[in-house]
Amino acid sequence: MPNILTKVAAYERLARERQMVSLIDRDIIALGGDFIPLRSDWVSLYYDTAHKIVSDDGGQYAYRAITT
């Protein structure tokens, strides 16, 4: 099971990792749900579990995310 962050914890961690948090990122955190950290080979990010978009055929989906 992935490590889920609450909005407050996500904001605090993002503020520590990236000193210049934009207003857009603050809005995403404030209006979002819980965040799940994800690390790939080239980027680390937190994706917002409350904002999932599914394609018309249901075969693809995307989440809103904030990179670190």
N, C-alpha and C positions, 0 to 999 in steps of 0.2 A: 504494500500500500504506500502511495507517495506521501511525502511530508507536506501537509497542508498548512498554510499560513493564514491567519486572520488578517483583516485589513490593517489593523494597527501594527501587527508584527511585520507585515510586508512593507509598510511605509517606513518603519524604523530601520529595518534591514536595508532597504533601498537608500535611505538617507545616509547610512553609514558607508555603504559601498560606493555611492555616487553622490558627491557633495552637492552638485548642481541639479536638483530635482525640478523639472519644468512644471509649469502650471497644468499642462495637459496631463502629465503623469500623476500629479496630485489629484486631478479630477477622476482619472481612471481608478485610482485606489479608493477614493471617497465613494464613487458610485458603483464600484465593483463588488464582487462576492469574495469568497476565499481564494487565495492564490496558491498555485502549486509550482514549486521550482522545477526547472528542467535544464539540463546541461547537455548540449550536443558537442560535436567536435569543434565547432567554430563560434558558438555563441551560448551564453547562459542567460536565462530569462525566467520570469514568473508569469504564468498564464492565469487569466481570470476565469474561474470555473463558472461564473454567472453569465458570461457572454459567449455563447457557442452559436455559431451559424452553420446550418446544414445545407448542403446542395439540394437541388430539386429532386434528384434521384436518391438522395440519402446515402450516397457512396462516399462523400467527402465532407469534412467539417473543418472549421477553423475557430480558434479562440483568440480573443484580444489578449495582448501580452505587453510586458514592459521588460526591456533588456537591462542587464546590470552594467 
